[in-house]
Amino acid sequence: MPGIDHRNRENIENSKFSQSGLRRALDAFGNMFAINVLFVITSLPVFTIGASLTAAYSMSMRLQDDREETVLAGYISEFKRNFKQATLTFFVILIGAAIMTAEVMLVRIQERGSLLSQFYTVVLIFESIGAALLLPFLFPLIAAYENSFWMTFKNAFYMSVGYTWSAVKIIVAWAAPAIICLVYPVVFITVWYLWLLIIFGAIIWGTSHTVRSVFRKNNKALEKKEAEESKKEKKS
């Protein structure tokens, strides 16, 4: 009967869609797991964290674009390719964090309400805002584009200013789990092994979706601007 055939066809299509969705979910989970393990292993020397984070973002974005199939080979290649710039960037961040820590200690040892305490408090507020505007897109930019060291910092700052909500989402994705584990140590004791297996990978995978969206929007805006400038040149 036609009605039965129609329903059967719908059931088959729904089944295929469900299987396709399940397969994508399993593939994504496998990729997150692989990236997480590689990130943890290559971050063990500590000074390599910047290069590890860059390689992890690069692989996440490439896998989401269906541009890479072998996670291990691609990760190692990206780790080596961006090692110098990513490591230098990480050292700059560490220096900045050390300076801010010293300023916090200065504020604590000063009398409350003193001029020096107020001065360093204001400085810390501005430094924190600057860090929040730099960090969300810094390592993804190293992963995705070939730019000079200072140009990467500049672009990271401009992207956070231009796409503030996206920057906020990335900051929250990284900060929220870390803060929860710090404020509630029992949570960390319960799930510490998940950080070694999946949490880093899940955060990187999730924020890569936001990063890719911002990069696409930014590229379109640049192409539009270049096209308008080209038209103006031709008219003149």
CYANA upper distance limits for C-alpha pairs under 8 A (distance plus 0.5 A):
  1 MET  CA      5 ASP  CA      6.87
  2 PRO  CA      6 HIS  CA      6.59
  3 GLY  CA      7 ARG  CA      6.77
  4 ILE  CA      8 ASN  CA      6.53
  5 ASP  CA      9 ARG  CA      6.54
  6 HIS  CA     10 GLU  CA      6.75
  7 ARG  CA     11 ASN  CA      6.60
  8 ASN  CA     12 ILE  CA      6.63
  9 ARG  CA     13 GLU  CA      6.69
 10 GLU  CA     14 ASN  CA      6.55
 11 ASN  CA     15 SER  CA      6.48
 12 ILE  CA     16 LYS  CA      6.66
 13 GLU  CA     17 PHE  CA      6.62
 14 ASN  CA     18 SER  CA      6.51
 15 SER  CA     19 GLN  CA      6.58
 16 LYS  CA     20 SER  CA      6.49
 17 PHE  CA     21 GLY  CA      6.60
 18 SER  CA     22 LEU  CA      6.58
 19 GLN  CA     23 ARG  CA      6.49
 20 SER  CA     24 ARG  CA      6.70
 21 GLY  CA     25 ALA  CA      6.67
 22 LEU  CA     26 LEU  CA      6.63
 23 ARG  CA     27 ASP  CA      6.52
 24 ARG  CA     28 ALA  CA      6.53
 25 ALA  CA     29 PHE  CA      6.65
 26 LEU  CA     30 GLY  CA      6.60
 27 ASP  CA     31 ASN  CA      6.62
 28 ALA  CA     32 MET  CA      6.59
 29 PHE  CA     33 PHE  CA      6.62
 30 GLY  CA     34 ALA  CA      6.66
 31 ASN  CA     35 ILE  CA      6.53
 31 ASN  CA     60 SER  CA      8.41
 31 ASN  CA     71 VAL  CA      7.92
 32 MET  CA     36 ASN  CA      6.44
 32 MET  CA    198 ILE  CA      6.88
 32 MET  CA    201 GLY  CA      5.07
 32 MET  CA    202 ALA  CA      6.17
 32 MET  CA    205 TRP  CA      6.95
 33 PHE  CA     37 VAL  CA      6.74
 33 PHE  CA    197 LEU  CA      6.55
 33 PHE  CA    198 ILE  CA      5.69
 33 PHE  CA    201 GLY  CA      6.65
 33 PHE  CA    202 ALA  CA      8.45
 34 ALA  CA     38 LEU  CA      6.70
 34 ALA  CA     71 VAL  CA      7.65
 34 ALA  CA     72 LEU  CA      8.41
 34 ALA  CA    201 GLY  CA      8.29
 35 ILE  CA     39 PHE  CA      6.41
 35 ILE  CA     56 ALA  CA      6.53
 35 ILE  CA     59 MET  CA      8.23
 35 ILE  CA     60 SER  CA      8.31
 35 ILE  CA     71 VAL  CA      7.89
 35 ILE  CA     75 TYR  CA      8.49
 35 ILE  CA    201 GLY  CA      6.08
 36 ASN  CA     40 VAL  CA      6.67
 36 ASN  CA     56 ALA  CA      8.45
 36 ASN  CA    196 LEU  CA      7.40
 36 ASN  CA    197 LEU  CA      6.50
 36 ASN  CA    198 ILE  CA      6.12
 36 ASN  CA    199 ILE  CA      7.80
 36 ASN  CA    200 PHE  CA      6.04
 36 ASN  CA    201 GLY  CA      4.70
 36 ASN  CA    202 ALA  CA      8.28
 37 VAL  CA     41 ILE  CA      6.67
 37 VAL  CA    196 LEU  CA      7.09
 37 VAL  CA    197 LEU  CA      6.55
 37 VAL  CA    198 ILE  CA      8.24
 37 VAL  CA    201 GLY  CA      8.47
 38 LEU  CA     42 THR  CA      6.56
 38 LEU  CA     72 LEU  CA      8.25
 38 LEU  CA     75 TYR  CA      8.32
 39 PHE  CA     43 SER  CA      6.47
 39 PHE  CA     52 SER  CA      5.96
 39 PHE  CA     53 LEU  CA      7.33
 39 PHE  CA     56 ALA  CA      6.97
 39 PHE  CA    200 PHE  CA      8.39
 39 PHE  CA    201 GLY  CA      8.39
 40 VAL  CA     44 LEU  CA      6.95
 40 VAL  CA    196 LEU  CA      6.98
 42 THR  CA     48 THR  CA      7.23
 42 THR  CA     49 ILE  CA      7.83
 42 THR  CA     52 SER  CA      6.48
 43 SER  CA     47 PHE  CA      7.89
 43 SER  CA     48 THR  CA      5.89
 43 SER  CA     49 ILE  CA      5.19
 43 SER  CA     52 SER  CA      6.53
 44 LEU  CA     48 THR  CA      8.08
 44 LEU  CA     49 ILE  CA      8.36
 45 PRO  CA     49 ILE  CA      8.30
 47 PHE  CA     87 THR  CA      7.34
 47 PHE  CA     90 PHE  CA      8.08
 47 PHE  CA     91 PHE  CA      8.15
 48 THR  CA     52 SER  CA      6.62
 48 THR  CA     83 PHE  CA      8.32
 48 THR  CA     87 THR  CA      6.69
 49 ILE  CA     53 LEU  CA      6.51
 49 ILE  CA     87 THR  CA      7.95
 49 ILE  CA     90 PHE  CA      7.79
 50 GLY  CA     54 THR  CA      6.68
 50 GLY  CA     83 PHE  CA      8.34
 50 GLY  CA     86 ALA  CA      5.46
 50 GLY  CA     87 THR  CA      5.68
 50 GLY  CA     89 THR  CA      7.53
 50 GLY  CA     90 PHE  CA      5.56
 50 GLY  CA    139 PHE  CA      7.86
 51 ALA  CA     55 ALA  CA      6.62
 51 ALA  CA     79 PHE  CA      6.10
 51 ALA  CA     80 LYS  CA      8.42
 51 ALA  CA     82 ASN  CA      6.83
 51 ALA  CA     83 PHE  CA      5.47
 51 ALA  CA     84 LYS  CA      8.32
 51 ALA  CA     86 ALA  CA      5.40
 51 ALA  CA     87 THR  CA      6.21
 52 SER  CA     56 ALA  CA      6.57
 52 SER  CA     79 PHE  CA      6.71
 53 LEU  CA     57 TYR  CA      6.68
 53 LEU  CA    139 PHE  CA      7.30
 54 THR  CA     58 SER  CA      6.57
 54 THR  CA     78 GLU  CA      8.16
 54 THR  CA     79 PHE  CA      7.64
 54 THR  CA     82 ASN  CA      7.73
 54 THR  CA     86 ALA  CA      7.25
 54 THR  CA    139 PHE  CA      5.68
 54 THR  CA    140 PRO  CA      6.70
 54 THR  CA    142 ILE  CA      7.11
 54 THR  CA    143 ALA  CA      5.78
 55 ALA  CA     59 MET  CA      6.63
 55 ALA  CA     75 TYR  CA      6.05
 55 ALA  CA     76 ILE  CA      8.05
 55 ALA  CA     78 GLU  CA      5.52
 55 ALA  CA     79 PHE  CA      5.43
 55 ALA  CA     82 ASN  CA      8.10
 55 ALA  CA    143 ALA  CA      7.17
 56 ALA  CA     60 SER  CA      6.61
 56 ALA  CA     75 TYR  CA      7.30
 56 ALA  CA    201 GLY  CA      8.41
 56 ALA  CA    204 ILE  CA      7.61
 57 TYR  CA     61 MET  CA      6.64
 57 TYR  CA    139 PHE  CA      8.04
 57 TYR  CA    140 PRO  CA      6.31
 57 TYR  CA    143 ALA  CA      7.03
 57 TYR  CA    204 ILE  CA      6.81
 57 TYR  CA    205 TRP  CA      8.08
 57 TYR  CA    208 SER  CA      7.07
 58 SER  CA     62 ARG  CA      6.65
 58 SER  CA     75 TYR  CA      8.31
 58 SER  CA     78 GLU  CA      7.49
 58 SER  CA    140 PRO  CA      7.46
 58 SER  CA    143 ALA  CA      5.46
 58 SER  CA    144 ALA  CA      7.03
 59 MET  CA     63 LEU  CA      6.41
 59 MET  CA     68 GLU  CA      8.00
 59 MET  CA     71 VAL  CA      7.49
 59 MET  CA     74 GLY  CA      7.23
 59 MET  CA     75 TYR  CA      6.62
 59 MET  CA     78 GLU  CA      8.34
 60 SER  CA     64 GLN  CA      6.60
 60 SER  CA    204 ILE  CA      7.69
 60 SER  CA    205 TRP  CA      6.18
 60 SER  CA    208 SER  CA      6.88
 61 MET  CA     65 ASP  CA      6.68
 61 MET  CA    205 TRP  CA      8.41
 61 MET  CA    208 SER  CA      6.42
 61 MET  CA    209 HIS  CA      8.03
 61 MET  CA    212 ARG  CA      7.38
 62 ARG  CA     66 ASP  CA      6.62
 62 ARG  CA     67 ARG  CA      5.49
 62 ARG  CA     68 GLU  CA      6.21
 63 LEU  CA     67 ARG  CA      6.21
 63 LEU  CA     68 GLU  CA      5.76
 63 LEU  CA     69 GLU  CA      7.49
 64 GLN  CA    209 HIS  CA      8.42
 68 GLU  CA     74 GLY  CA      7.64
 70 THR  CA     74 GLY  CA      6.61
 71 VAL  CA     75 TYR  CA      6.32
 72 LEU  CA     76 ILE  CA      6.72
 73 ALA  CA     77 SER  CA      6.67
 74 GLY  CA     78 GLU  CA      6.67
 75 TYR  CA     79 PHE  CA      6.48
 76 ILE  CA     80 LYS  CA      6.72
 77 SER  CA     81 ARG  CA      6.60
 78 GLU  CA     82 ASN  CA      6.58
 78 GLU  CA    143 ALA  CA      8.19
 79 PHE  CA     83 PHE  CA      6.16
 82 ASN  CA     86 ALA  CA      6.32
 82 ASN  CA    142 ILE  CA      7.65
 82 ASN  CA    143 ALA  CA      7.66
 83 PHE  CA     87 THR  CA      6.29
 84 LYS  CA     88 LEU  CA      6.67
 85 GLN  CA     89 THR  CA      6.56
 85 GLN  CA    142 ILE  CA      8.14
 85 GLN  CA    149 PHE  CA      7.15
 86 ALA  CA     90 PHE  CA      6.64
 86 ALA  CA    139 PHE  CA      7.57
 86 ALA  CA    142 ILE  CA      7.48
 87 THR  CA     91 PHE  CA      6.76
 88 LEU  CA     92 VAL  CA      6.85
 89 THR  CA     93 ILE  CA      6.84
 89 THR  CA    149 PHE  CA      8.20
 90 PHE  CA     94 LEU  CA      6.71
 91 PHE  CA     95 ILE  CA      6.67
 92 VAL  CA     96 GLY  CA      6.71
 93 ILE  CA     97 ALA  CA      6.59
 94 LEU  CA     98 ALA  CA      6.59
 95 ILE  CA     99 ILE  CA      6.74
 96 GLY  CA    100 MET  CA      6.74
 97 ALA  CA    101 THR  CA      6.59
 98 ALA  CA    102 ALA  CA      6.73
 99 ILE  CA    103 GLU  CA      6.78
100 MET  CA    104 VAL  CA      6.72
100 MET  CA    124 LEU  CA      7.17
100 MET  CA    127 GLU  CA      8.22
101 THR  CA    105 MET  CA      6.85
102 ALA  CA    106 LEU  CA      6.76
103 GLU  CA    107 VAL  CA      6.74
103 GLU  CA    120 TYR  CA      6.86
103 GLU  CA    124 LEU  CA      7.78
104 VAL  CA    108 ARG  CA      6.81
104 VAL  CA    120 TYR  CA      8.28
104 VAL  CA    121 THR  CA      8.39
104 VAL  CA    124 LEU  CA      8.23
105 MET  CA    109 ILE  CA      6.82
106 LEU  CA    110 GLN  CA      6.77
106 LEU  CA    117 SER  CA      7.87
106 LEU  CA    120 TYR  CA      8.26
107 VAL  CA    116 LEU  CA      8.07
107 VAL  CA    117 SER  CA      5.33
107 VAL  CA    118 GLN  CA      8.38
107 VAL  CA    120 TYR  CA      6.95
107 VAL  CA    121 THR  CA      7.40
108 ARG  CA    117 SER  CA      8.34
110 GLN  CA    114 SER  CA      7.37
110 GLN  CA    116 LEU  CA      7.76
110 GLN  CA    117 SER  CA      6.35
111 GLU  CA    117 SER  CA      7.57
112 ARG  CA    117 SER  CA      7.26
113 GLY  CA    117 SER  CA      6.86
113 GLY  CA    118 GLN  CA      6.85
114 SER  CA    118 GLN  CA      6.73
115 LEU  CA    119 PHE  CA      6.61
116 LEU  CA    120 TYR  CA      6.77
117 SER  CA    121 THR  CA      6.60
118 GLN  CA    122 VAL  CA      6.77
119 PHE  CA    123 VAL  CA      6.80
120 TYR  CA    124 LEU  CA      6.47
121 THR  CA    125 ILE  CA      6.78
122 VAL  CA    126 PHE  CA      6.96
123 VAL  CA    127 GLU  CA      6.62
124 LEU  CA    128 SER  CA      6.43
125 ILE  CA    129 ILE  CA      6.79
126 PHE  CA    130 GLY  CA      6.66
127 GLU  CA    131 ALA  CA      6.62
128 SER  CA    132 ALA  CA      6.61
129 ILE  CA    133 LEU  CA      6.76
130 GLY  CA    134 LEU  CA      6.74
131 ALA  CA    135 LEU  CA      6.42
132 ALA  CA    136 PRO  CA      7.55
132 ALA  CA    171 ILE  CA      8.00
133 LEU  CA    156 ALA  CA      7.81
133 LEU  CA    157 PHE  CA      5.81
133 LEU  CA    160 SER  CA      5.75
133 LEU  CA    161 VAL  CA      7.37
133 LEU  CA    167 ALA  CA      7.96
134 LEU  CA    138 LEU  CA      6.64
134 LEU  CA    153 PHE  CA      7.22
134 LEU  CA    156 ALA  CA      5.86
134 LEU  CA    157 PHE  CA      5.38
134 LEU  CA    160 SER  CA      7.53
135 LEU  CA    139 PHE  CA      8.10
135 LEU  CA    156 ALA  CA      7.83
136 PRO  CA    156 ALA  CA      7.98
136 PRO  CA    160 SER  CA      7.71
136 PRO  CA    167 ALA  CA      6.14
136 PRO  CA    170 ILE  CA      6.45
136 PRO  CA    171 ILE  CA      6.78
137 PHE  CA    141 LEU  CA      6.42
137 PHE  CA    156 ALA  CA      5.63
137 PHE  CA    157 PHE  CA      8.47
137 PHE  CA    159 MET  CA      7.74
137 PHE  CA    160 SER  CA      7.71
137 PHE  CA    167 ALA  CA      8.03
137 PHE  CA    211 VAL  CA      7.79
138 LEU  CA    142 ILE  CA      7.12
138 LEU  CA    152 THR  CA      7.31
138 LEU  CA    153 PHE  CA      7.02
138 LEU  CA    156 ALA  CA      5.71
139 PHE  CA    143 ALA  CA      6.73
140 PRO  CA    144 ALA  CA      6.63
140 PRO  CA    211 VAL  CA      7.78
141 LEU  CA    145 TYR  CA      6.17
141 LEU  CA    152 THR  CA      7.12
141 LEU  CA    156 ALA  CA      7.63
142 ILE  CA    146 GLU  CA      7.39
142 ILE  CA    147 ASN  CA      7.92
142 ILE  CA    152 THR  CA      7.40
147 ASN  CA    151 MET  CA      6.59
147 ASN  CA    152 THR  CA      6.43
148 SER  CA    152 THR  CA      6.65
149 PHE  CA    153 PHE  CA      7.25
150 TRP  CA    154 LYS  CA      6.69
151 MET  CA    155 ASN  CA      6.53
152 THR  CA    156 ALA  CA      6.54
153 PHE  CA    157 PHE  CA      6.78
154 LYS  CA    158 TYR  CA      6.82
155 ASN  CA    159 MET  CA      6.50
156 ALA  CA    160 SER  CA      6.83
157 PHE  CA    161 VAL  CA      6.84
158 TYR  CA    162 GLY  CA      6.48
159 MET  CA    163 TYR  CA      6.21
159 MET  CA    164 THR  CA      8.26
160 SER  CA    164 THR  CA      5.61
160 SER  CA    166 SER  CA      8.05
160 SER  CA    167 ALA  CA      5.89
163 TYR  CA    167 ALA  CA      6.88
163 TYR  CA    214 VAL  CA      7.71
164 THR  CA    168 VAL  CA      6.67
165 TRP  CA    169 LYS  CA      6.78
166 SER  CA    170 ILE  CA      6.88
166 SER  CA    210 THR  CA      6.91
166 SER  CA    211 VAL  CA      8.26
166 SER  CA    214 VAL  CA      8.01
167 ALA  CA    171 ILE  CA      6.73
168 VAL  CA    172 VAL  CA      6.59
169 LYS  CA    173 ALA  CA      6.56
169 LYS  CA    207 THR  CA      8.32
170 ILE  CA    174 TRP  CA      6.92
170 ILE  CA    207 THR  CA      6.23
170 ILE  CA    210 THR  CA      8.07
171 ILE  CA    175 ALA  CA      6.34
172 VAL  CA    176 ALA  CA      5.89
173 ALA  CA    177 PRO  CA      7.78
173 ALA  CA    203 ILE  CA      6.84
173 ALA  CA    207 THR  CA      7.76
174 TRP  CA    178 ALA  CA      7.38
174 TRP  CA    203 ILE  CA      7.15
175 ALA  CA    179 ILE  CA      6.43
176 ALA  CA    180 ILE  CA      6.63
177 PRO  CA    181 CYS  CA      6.76
178 ALA  CA    182 LEU  CA      6.71
179 ILE  CA    183 VAL  CA      6.43
180 ILE  CA    184 TYR  CA      6.26
180 ILE  CA    187 VAL  CA      7.92
181 CYS  CA    185 PRO  CA      5.95
181 CYS  CA    186 VAL  CA      8.09
181 CYS  CA    187 VAL  CA      6.13
181 CYS  CA    188 PHE  CA      5.28
182 LEU  CA    188 PHE  CA      8.00
184 TYR  CA    188 PHE  CA      7.64
185 PRO  CA    189 ILE  CA      6.70
186 VAL  CA    190 THR  CA      6.64
187 VAL  CA    191 VAL  CA      6.71
188 PHE  CA    192 TRP  CA      5.58
191 VAL  CA    195 TRP  CA      7.73
192 TRP  CA    196 LEU  CA      7.75
193 TYR  CA    197 LEU  CA      6.96
194 LEU  CA    198 ILE  CA      6.04
194 LEU  CA    199 ILE  CA      6.37
195 TRP  CA    199 ILE  CA      5.20
195 TRP  CA    200 PHE  CA      6.48
196 LEU  CA    200 PHE  CA      8.01
197 LEU  CA    201 GLY  CA      8.38
198 ILE  CA    202 ALA  CA      6.41
199 ILE  CA    203 ILE  CA      6.69
200 PHE  CA    204 ILE  CA      6.69
201 GLY  CA    205 TRP  CA      6.39
202 ALA  CA    206 GLY  CA      6.43
203 ILE  CA    207 THR  CA      6.50
204 ILE  CA    208 SER  CA      6.40
205 TRP  CA    209 HIS  CA      7.41
206 GLY  CA    210 THR  CA      7.73
207 THR  CA    211 VAL  CA      6.70
208 SER  CA    212 ARG  CA      6.46
209 HIS  CA    213 SER  CA      6.79
210 THR  CA    214 VAL  CA      6.82
211 VAL  CA    215 PHE  CA      6.63
212 ARG  CA    216 ARG  CA      6.64
213 SER  CA    217 LYS  CA      6.78
214 VAL  CA    218 ASN  CA      6.49
215 PHE  CA    219 ASN  CA      6.49
216 ARG  CA    220 LYS  CA      6.71
217 LYS  CA    221 ALA  CA      6.69
218 ASN  CA    222 LEU  CA      6.68
219 ASN  CA    223 GLU  CA      6.61
220 LYS  CA    224 LYS  CA      6.59
221 ALA  CA    225 LYS  CA      6.65
222 LEU  CA    226 GLU  CA      6.60
223 GLU  CA    227 ALA  CA      6.60
224 LYS  CA    228 GLU  CA      6.72
225 LYS  CA    229 GLU  CA      6.69
226 GLU  CA    230 SER  CA      6.54
227 ALA  CA    231 LYS  CA      6.75
228 GLU  CA    232 LYS  CA      6.81
229 GLU  CA    233 GLU  CA      6.76
230 SER  CA    234 LYS  CA      6.79
231 LYS  CA    235 LYS  CA      6.74
232 LYS  CA    236 SER  CA      6.69
